[in-house]
Amino acid sequence: MPRSMALSGRYVLVTGASSGLGREIARVIARDYHGHVIAVARREQRLNELAQELRQRFGTTVVPIKADLTRAEDVERCFAQATEGRSVHGVVLNAGVTYYGPALSQSAASVETLLATNAVAPVRLAQLFGRYLVEQGQSGGMLLVASMAGLVPMPYQALYGGTKALLTSFGLALREELRGSGVSVSVFAPGGIATEMLDLSGLTAKFHPDDVGIMSAEICARAAVRALVARRALVVPGAMNRVTAWLMRLLPRSWVVPIVARLYRQPGTLGSSR
Ligand SMILES: NC(=O)c1ccc[n+]([C@@H]2O[C@H](COP(=O)([O-])OP(=O)(O)OC[C@H]3O[C@@H](n4cnc5c(N)ncnc54)[C@H](OP(=O)(O)O)[C@@H]3O)[C@@H](O)[C@H]2O)c1
């Protein structure tokens, strides 16, 4: 397998390209690597705006695909549309949703959406594109966007953390299964990023986008694309995050999980002192 991926003039599919980390990843691929982008999300207008921006600034071709990845038929269509009439070289499975609150309060609909978006869709897309990239024989690569929340059990983001643990484990296992095929699988596990996700989940009650340790989406995106291109196994971006991840692995879970719970606990919920 070539040591690093060359993206220039090649297509990289990015899910969740309508905002936050995914949109910045698309910009980095276009600006720094001269690649073309297949941009997937539900908000079509935003994808069209991104396409126009990248075409004007860098002459990039952006193929927008409107898809709701909670729907199995949209996942299959996304693969078919992306690969029709062009060759896809890289795949960034970034789309994701979260929530913030006690696990027992999550509605059935919220549970279903989380599992479908963060687990079922990326696993299925990794299967479809994994087979495709192996058949292409061009030494392509995939990047699965997990989270530091997948490195230890996360009270108050319990199911979100669980989906990210699944992606991390699945991605690293698939990487090993594809060893020798020329196709690389990388897992990217960021800590907090200043994106819409922080606002929408209500996590800004605990963490402010300007807090030390919350990364800008642009800096995080550069680290993500570097991880894909360099075919790294598991990347935690940012020195502070790496130290935290190292401590999380080193210290016993019986210490780490209660610390996480204290950090995330909302007043008035079960387990709080009030
Ligand atoms: N923000 C953080 O602190 C943080 C930390 C660690 C890891 N991450 C991970 O980073 C990734 C990107 O998150 P972000 O922070 O950039 O959040 P974001 O700004 O909310 O972006 C999420 C993206 O996912 C897409 N998406 C959500 N549901 C979808 C669906 N059903 N079908 C298709 N696309 C869907 C959204 O597009 P549409 O709404 O247009 O469909 C959007 O483009 C996620 O996997 C997240 O778990 C984030």
The ligand as a MOL file (V3000), in Angstrom:
LIG
                    3D

  0  0  0     0  0            999 V3000
M  V30 BEGIN CTAB
M  V30 COUNTS 48 52 0 0 0
M  V30 BEGIN ATOM
M  V30 1 N -18.9020 18.7650 18.1120 0
M  V30 2 C -18.2280 18.0020 18.9500 0
M  V30 3 O -17.8990 18.4170 20.0930 0
M  V30 4 C -17.7860 16.6200 18.5250 0
M  V30 5 C -16.8580 15.9300 19.3300 0
M  V30 6 C -16.4400 14.6620 18.9600 0
M  V30 7 C -16.9360 14.0740 17.7990 0
M  V30 8 N -17.8430 14.7550 17.0400 0 CHG=1
M  V30 9 C -18.3520 14.0840 15.8470 0
M  V30 10 O -18.0640 14.8640 14.6970 0
M  V30 11 C -19.0380 14.5760 13.6860 0
M  V30 12 C -19.5330 15.8920 13.0910 0
M  V30 13 O -20.2510 16.5970 14.0930 0
M  V30 14 P -20.2490 18.1980 14.1760 0
M  V30 15 O -19.7130 18.5620 15.4990 0
M  V30 16 O -19.6820 18.7770 12.9680 0 CHG=-1
M  V30 17 O -21.8330 18.4460 14.2650 0
M  V30 18 P -22.8280 19.2450 13.3090 0
M  V30 19 O -22.2990 20.5790 12.9710 0
M  V30 20 O -24.1430 19.1530 14.0010 0
M  V30 21 O -22.8280 18.3730 11.9730 0
M  V30 22 C -23.4780 17.1340 11.8940 0
M  V30 23 C -23.5930 16.7670 10.4330 0
M  V30 24 O -24.2290 15.4810 10.3370 0
M  V30 25 C -25.2800 15.5760 9.3930 0
M  V30 26 N -26.3730 14.6720 9.7370 0
M  V30 27 C -26.9920 14.5330 10.9300 0
M  V30 28 N -28.0080 13.6580 10.8280 0
M  V30 29 C -28.0350 13.2450 9.5390 0
M  V30 30 C -28.8590 12.3670 8.7980 0
M  V30 31 N -29.9100 11.7260 9.3680 0
M  V30 32 N -28.6110 12.1670 7.4920 0
M  V30 33 C -27.5850 12.8220 6.8810 0
M  V30 34 N -26.7510 13.6610 7.5340 0
M  V30 35 C -26.9910 13.8820 8.8390 0
M  V30 36 C -25.7570 17.0320 9.4620 0
M  V30 37 O -26.3460 17.4110 8.2240 0
M  V30 38 P -27.9130 17.7030 7.9910 0
M  V30 39 O -28.4920 18.1880 9.2970 0
M  V30 40 O -27.9330 18.7360 6.9120 0
M  V30 41 O -28.4750 16.3950 7.5440 0
M  V30 42 C -24.4510 17.7580 9.6580 0
M  V30 43 O -23.8510 18.0390 8.4160 0
M  V30 44 C -20.1180 13.7420 14.3570 0
M  V30 45 O -19.9510 12.3880 14.0320 0
M  V30 46 C -19.8710 13.9470 15.8380 0
M  V30 47 O -20.3160 12.8820 16.6210 0
M  V30 48 C -18.2750 16.0080 17.3660 0
M  V30 END ATOM
M  V30 BEGIN BOND
M  V30 1 1 1 2
M  V30 2 2 2 3
M  V30 3 1 2 4
M  V30 4 1 4 5
M  V30 5 2 4 48
M  V30 6 2 5 6
M  V30 7 1 6 7
M  V30 8 2 7 8
M  V30 9 1 8 9
M  V30 10 1 8 48
M  V30 11 1 9 10
M  V30 12 1 9 46
M  V30 13 1 10 11
M  V30 14 1 11 12
M  V30 15 1 11 44
M  V30 16 1 12 13
M  V30 17 1 13 14
M  V30 18 2 14 15
M  V30 19 1 14 16
M  V30 20 1 14 17
M  V30 21 1 17 18
M  V30 22 2 18 19
M  V30 23 1 18 20
M  V30 24 1 18 21
M  V30 25 1 21 22
M  V30 26 1 22 23
M  V30 27 1 23 24
M  V30 28 1 23 42
M  V30 29 1 24 25
M  V30 30 1 25 26
M  V30 31 1 25 36
M  V30 32 1 26 27
M  V30 33 1 26 35
M  V30 34 2 27 28
M  V30 35 1 28 29
M  V30 36 1 29 30
M  V30 37 2 29 35
M  V30 38 1 30 31
M  V30 39 2 30 32
M  V30 40 1 32 33
M  V30 41 2 33 34
M  V30 42 1 34 35
M  V30 43 1 36 37
M  V30 44 1 36 42
M  V30 45 1 37 38
M  V30 46 2 38 39
M  V30 47 1 38 40
M  V30 48 1 38 41
M  V30 49 1 42 43
M  V30 50 1 44 45
M  V30 51 1 44 46
M  V30 52 1 46 47
M  V30 END BOND
M  V30 END CTAB
M  END
